[in-house]
Amino acid sequence: MCLIMKVLVLNILGILLLAVLQPGHAKTHHHTFIVEESPYTRLCSSKKILTVNGSFPGPTLYMNKGDMLVVDVYNNGTQNITIHWHGIKQVRYPWSDGPEYITQCPIAPGANFSQRIELSDEEGTVWWHAHSDWSRATVHGAVVIYPKNGTEYPFPKPDDEIQIILGEWWKSDIQAVLDQFLASGGDPNTSDAYLINGQPGDLYPCSNNDTYKLTVEYGKTYLLRMVNAVMNNILFFSIANHQITVVGTDGAYTKPLTSDYITISPGQTIDFLLHANQTPNHYYMAAKAYNSAGAISFDNTTTTAVLQYAGNYTPTSPLPFPVLPAFNDTNASVNFTGRLRSLADADHPIDVPLNISTNLFFTVSINLLPCNNTNSTCTGPNGNRFAASVNNNSFVLPQIDILQAYYYQINGVYGENFPSIPPFVFNFTASNLSTVSQTANRTTEVRVLEYNETVELVFQGTNLVAGIDHPMHLHGYSFYVVGWGFGNFDKDKDPLNYNLVDPPLQNTIAVPKNAWTAIRFKADNPGVWFMHCHLERHTSWGMEMAFIVKDGNGTNEKLMPPPPDMPKC
């Protein structure tokens, strides 16, 4: 059968299968996303930014656990776009997952694509964002997933709920920032401000009237759903004079965790309760970067919002300001993240893989490549170009997306030889590492997993070029974070201290600087699934790879056919 006829038949089967599956879902929500350029003013300057439906941040979507979502995406902008549903597993249906040249070709200007998103066990807060170039800087929004109808939260129902999206702003065009940094081979220009719900706060010039304000009533409890949409930094967040109680992260519930501050990685979501139990006043909320690499430039500013109690009173002057950890306080970062635990109760059971069939050991590193500029040197160390890698493979995006190449058996798009262990074994976290190991291989390799393999993956941070934290995100899955530690992973000793009772279930986890983190998951979702660092500059440098999970034998263990309107390369 010729390829065109095969594609037509499979697309028809996909439509029929969708029609069969549709009635079994609790509810189907339909939305339209119009991607377009819109004028916005921040920090004394105006520019046009890419938005969805003209809003920044974009619209929040509301569903219940198990619902279906259909989003018609129309690209009325001037650049390619894709939309990724971060934290939604897309069971057996990676066609709507979104990363460009991994599961789809981008939606060209003037084109459209209808994405079908099926919820499974996600509950809490996840989010959506562009997954093409650096468009996610302005193209993003929250997804709120309420409990299934007839069930309740595993904590007292709050009096109200609020979305808090932490973002970032450049005065210059974000595409120009990307083009300049890719051409120079160095670090990108740092942003000019961080944002809370699209506003920088009154510590920045021309922003006194552009501060997000949250009004609360004394004695009430509020559920705040936080998303870190920042491009290149982990953030600390705190509210003056108030503690918070974490109850969820990455679309899964946690045991209640009380803290004075939050550490949240790019890509991560955290749900927390705020008890309005302080003297009625105005209080600052604030966020700033955590940066563990001394030689790396970063936006060292602080964004603010105001928590204001309802009532008749005169706010104090100055307003109480929160105490945030120092920008390089690694202990503060890991002490928060390391205390997260799955709720793991009778209504929210967990299923940590105990008998591991596949052990993977992935180093995550900053690397250098020779400069390819013909008339000048690059701005990386010693005139070289920055790169980044997983197991010394710096990923190269293909010109045809891997999912379609896999499904239609198109040869030459990718290889299947991604290594299970790094090619070089050395003291990964030593202070003075040889420059011989700094050069990475530029490849497009994937790792193939059999259906239902139980996987333990250890991320090992290295000190090549510059040690730094790496928030690693896996598409198509949530995983259990069973352990972490500073230094080099010891395969004989460190697993003895794993938490296999109530480890947090996440889709994004920060591997601390010069440290390791171990995750476990069962490969029970067939398809092509991207894995990458959620620091956008590291992804652009190649700290990414993909898994291909093969079909199982059962009817409900096979990849579903593609929709008829997949974007073309």
N, C-alpha and C positions, 0 to 999 in steps of 0.2 A: 504494500500500500504506500503510495507516495506521501511525502511529509505533509503537504497541504490537506489531503484527504484525511490523514490521521489526525491532524489538528482539529479539523472540522468535526469529525466524529467525537473526539474527546471533549470538545467544547459543548456539543449537544448533550453528551452524557452528564457533563457538569451541571448544565441547566436543569436537567431532569432530576439529578441527585439533590440539587438545592430545593427543588419543589417538593421532593419527598421529605427532606429533613425539616423544612420550615415549620409545619404544624406542631412539632413537638416542643417548641421553645415557648417560654413563659410569655414573652412579648417581643415584637420586632419594632425597633426605633429607626426612623428614617431621617437623615439630615443631609443638607447640601453644604459643601465647603466651596466657597469661591475664593481662590487664591488670586490676590491682586495687590497692586502697589497703592499705599495710602499715605497721606502726609501726616507726620507726627513731629511734635516739638518737645525737646528735652534739653536741659543744660544750656539754655540760651541759643540753641541752634535748631533749625528745621530741616527735615529731609523726608524723602519717601522711603518707606520700608515695606517689605513683603508681609502681608497679613492674610488671615482667613476671615472672610465676611467683614473686612474693614476694622476688626478689633485687635488690640494688642494689650495683654495676652488674648489669645483666641477664645472661642466659646467653650464653656464647660458643658460636658455631656453627662446626663444622668440616666442610670440604668439600675436594674436589680440583678443580682447574681443569677447567671444562667440565661440572660436575655440575649437577643440578637440585635446587631447594629448594622445598618446599611448606610454608607456615606458616599454620596456622589461628589467627586472632587473635580471641579472645573478649574483649569489653569488659565486664568486671564492675565497672568504676569508675563514677564519677558525672559524668564529663565526656567530651566527644567525644575520639576518638583516631584517629591514623593512624600507620602505620609506614613509614619510608623506608629503602631499602637503599642506603646511601650508598657510591658508588663502583662499584656494579654497574650495568651499562649497560642491562639490561632490553631487549635487542634486539627491536625490533618489538612490544614488549609493555609499554607504559607504564602499563597498567592496575594494575600492582602497585607502581608507583614510590613512591606515598605522599603527596606534598605536598597538603594539604587545599585544595580548591577549584581546584587546578591539574589533577591527574590523577584525583582522586576526591573524592567527598563523604566527610566523616568517618564513622567507625564510631560510632554512637550508643551510649550506655549500654544494656546488655542485648542488643546486636546482635553479629554476628560477620561475618568476611570471610576467605576463604581466598586467600592471596597466593601466586602462582607466580613464582619467581625463577630465571631461567635464567642460568648463568654463561657467559661467552664467553671473552675473553682475560685476564680478571683473574687475578692470581696474587700472593699476599702477604697483606697485611692490609687489609681494609675494615671497615665497621661498619654497624650498624643503629641507628636512633633514631626517636623520635616526631617527626612533622612537623605538629603541630597546636598552636597557641598556644605556650606555653613548656614543654610536657610533656617535651621531650627533656632537661630538667635532671636528671631521674631515670629516664627511660625510654630506655635505650641499652645497647648491648653490642657486643662485637667479633665479626667474622667472619674466620676463618682459612681461607685458600685455599691448600692445599698444591699442589705440582706435580702434573701429570697422572700417573696411574699409569704406571710405567715410565720416568719422567724424574726428575732430581735437581735440587737447588738449584744455582745457579751459583756457589756458594761451599762450602767444606767443611761437611759436615753438623754442626750444633751438637750439643752433648751434651744440651741441653734447651731448651725454649721457654717463654716466659712472656708473658702479656698484661699490659700496663700501661695503665690507663685513667685519664687525668687528668680530674677532674671538679670540681664546684663545689657549695657548700652554703649555703643560706639558712636561718636559724633560723625565719623566717616562711614561710608557705605560698607556694609559687611562683606560684600563680594570683592570690593577693592582691598579690604584687609586680607582676605584669603588669597587673592591673586598676588599681592605684594609679598606675603610671607612664603608662598610656594616658590615664587621666582627668586627670592633672596636666599632660600635655603636655611634661614635662621628662624628665630622665634617670631611669632606674630606680634603686632602692636597690641599692647594691653588695652582693655576697655577703659572708658571714661567714667563709668558708674555702674554700681549694682542697683537692682530695682526690687521693690516689693509691690506686687500686683501692678507692674508697669510704671511705678513712680519711684524716682530716686531718693526722695526725702530731703528735708530742709538743711542738711549739711552740705549740699551741693549748690553751686551758683544757680540763680534763677529758678529755684525749686521750692521756695517757701509755700507756694500755692499748690504744688504738685506732690503732696505727701498723702499717702494712703492713711485713712483714719478708720479705726474699728471701734464702734460704740458698743459697750456692754452694760448690763445692769447688775448692780451689786447682788451677790448671792446666787447668781445663775452660773451654769456650766456650759462651755462652748467647745465643740469639736472643731479643731483647726486641721485642715487637710493641706499639707505642705508638699510642694513640688520644687525640686532644684533644677531649673532650666538653664542655669548658668553654663557657659561654654567650657571653661577651662579651670575651674576652681571648686574644691570642696569648701563649704561655708560653715562657719559657726553662727548660730542664731540664739537670741535670748530676749526675754521680756523683763524690763526693770521690775524688781520687787515681787515677781511672780515665779513660782515653780510650774512646770508642766508635767503631765503624765502621758507618756507614750503608750498608745494602745494598738498601733499597727504600723507596718512598713511594707512597701512594695506589693500592696494588694493582699496582705495576709495579716491576721491579728497576732498581737504579741502579749505576753504577760505585762501587766502595768509596770512601767518604769518611770519613776519620778526623778526629775533632773532640773538643774538650774539653767541648762543650755542644751542645744541640739547640735550635733555634727551631721551634716547631710551632704552626700556626694552628688555630683551632676548625674541625673538620671534617676536618682532615688526619690521615693516619696515617704513621708512620715506623717502619721495621724496622731494627734495628741489632744488631750483634754486640758482646757484652761479654766480654772475655777476663779471667778471674779470675786475674790474675797479680801481685797485690800481696801484701804481707805480711798473713797472716791477721789479721783484725781486724773490727770493725764500722765501716761507712762510711755516712754519710748520702747518700741521694739526695734531691734537692730541686727544686722548681719554683716559679716566681713569674712574675708578669705582666710582659710588655713593653707599655708604653703610650706612644705617640708624641705624644699630644695633651695639652699641659700643663693645659688648662682642664677636662679630662674627669675626673670622679671614677672611681676604680677600686679594686678590692680589692688592696691593696698588702701582702698577707701572703704567707707562704712555707709551702708544704706539704712534708712530709718523709716519707720511708720509710727503712728501714735495709737495707743490703746486708751480710749477715753470713756470714763464712766458717765452714764446718764445721771442727770440731776442738777440742782442749783448749787454751785460752789465756785470758788475762784481757784483755778489751777495754780500750783506752786510754780515759782520761777527761780532757777531753771527746772525743767521737768526731770524727774528721776531717769537716769540712764543705766542700762544694764551693764554688768561686768562680763565682758567676753574674754575667752582665753586669748593668749598671745598668738600672733599669726603663725608662729612656728612651734606651737605647743602640741607635739605629737602625742604625748601622754593623754592630754585632754581629748584628742580625737579618738584614739583607740579605746579609752576608758568608757566613752559613751557607746560607741559601736559595739564593743565587746560585751556589753551588758544586755544586749537585745536577746530575747528568748521567745520561741514560739509559744502561743497560748496553750496548745496541746491539751485540750480538755475533751470531754466526751462528745461535745457538739462540733469540735474543731480538731479532729484527730490528725496526727502527722504520720508519715510513712517514710522514715529515714532508711535508705538502702543499707543493709548490714552486711550482706555477702556481695563483695565487689568483684565484678568480672573483668573490669577494665581500669587499670591505673594509668593516669596521665600526669606528667610533670611538665608544666609550661613555665619557662622563664619569660618575664616581661621586662623589656630593656629599652633604654634610649641608646641609639646608635649613631654612627656617622657614615656618610657615603662621600665619595669624591665629588667635587663640584662639577656640574655639567654646563655651567655658564661659559660660553666661548670667549667673552670679552672681559670677564672680571671674576674675582673670587667670590665665594659665598660667604654669608655672614655668620655661619656656624663656627665652632672652635677650629682654629688653625686653617681657616679658609675652606672648610668642608661644609657639607650639607647635613642637617639633622635628619635622622630617620628614627624609626621605632620598630620593635619586633616582638613576636611571640616565638619562642624557641629559635631565635636568630633568623626567622622568616619575616621579612617586611612585605606585607601583603600588597599586591598590585590588583586593582579592580579590573575585571575583563571588560570587553566591549559588548558582550551578550551576557545577560544575567545568568548566574550559575543554576538557578532553579529550572529555568526553561532548558538550559543545556543538559541538565541531568534528566529531566522528564522526557525530552524529545531525543535524547541520546546524540547530542551534537558534540562531536569530538574537537579537541584542541582548545577548549575554553578554560579548563582547569586541570590540575593534576590531583591525584589521590594519595600523595606521599607526604602529607604533613606529619612531622615526626612526633612520636609520643613522648620523647625526652629530648632535651637540648643536645645539639651536636657536640658541644664542648662542656666539660664538667670542670669547674674551678671554684674557688672561694667566691661565690656570687656577690657577697656583701662586703668584701674587703675594701679598704679605703683607697688603695693604690692598685688599680687593675691594669693589666697590660693593654696597650692600644691595639694589639693584634686581634683581640676579641671584639673590637668595637664595630667592625664592618659587618653589615647584615646582608643576607641573600634576598634579592627582590624576586618574589615568586607569587603564583596564584595556586596554592595547594590547599586541599581540604582534608579533613579527617573523617573517614567513613565509620559509622557505628551500626552494628546490627540492632534490629528492633529488640527492645527490652533489655539491652545491656545495662548493667548497673555500673555507674561511672564514679570514680573518685578522681577529681582533678585538683592538683596542688599548683597554685600560682606562686612562683618564686620571684619576688622582686630582686633586681640586681642593681649594683652600683656602677654599672658601665656608663661612662660619660657623666651622668648625674642621677643619683638615686632620688626617687620621688614616689609619692603615693599613686596608685593606679586604680580608679574605680572601674572594675570589669563588669560588663553587662552581657548576658546571654539571652538571645532571642528564642522564643518558642518554649521556654522552660522557666520555672522557678527552681531554685536549688537550696539545699540545706547547707548552711555555713557551719561546719562541724569543728573547725579549729583554726587557730592562727598563732603566730609567734614571731618574735624578732630573730634576725640572723638566718642561717641556712636551715632548711627543713631536714630533719633527721628521720628517715623512714622507719627506723627501728624504735625510737623513743617517743617522738611527737604524737603518733597515733594513740599511744596509751592514754593521752590526756584529752582525746576528742570528747565532745559533747554529743552523744547519740540519743539523748533523752528528750531534749527540747530545744534543739538548735534553731535559730531563726530561718524562716523560709523567705528568700529574697531573690531578686533578679539582677541586682546591682550590688557589688560589694567592693569596698576600698581595700586593696592590698597595701598595707602600710609601707612606708619607705624602708628598704632593706629588710624586708620581712616576708613571710609566707602566709598564705591563706588556703585552707582546704575546703572544697565543696563536694557535695554528692548529689546525684540525680539519676533517675531511671530514664533511659532513652526510649520512651514510649510515645513519642510524637514524631511520626515520619515526615520528612521534608528536608529542606535546606535551611539551616539556622545560623545566623551571624553571631559572632562573639567579638567584642572589641572593648578597648578602653573608652570610657565616656568623657575623658578630656579630649576635646575636639582636635586639638593640635596633634595629639598622639595618634588619633585615628587617621588624620591626614598624612602622618608620617609612616603609617603602616602597621600600627599595633592592633591587628585584627586578624581573624581567620574565620573559617566556616566549617560547621559540621554537616555532613549528610547522614541522616538517619533513615535507614532502609525500611521498606514495608515489612509488617508482620504477616502472619498467615491468615488471621481472621478478617472478616468483612470490615469491621470497624478499626482495623489496624493498618489501613492503606491510605496513601496520599490521595486526596480527592482531585478530580480533573480541574483544569484552570477555567476561569470565566471567559466568556467570548470577547471581552473588550480589554484584554491585557495590553498595556502599552507596548509599542514596537520599538526595537532598537534602531 
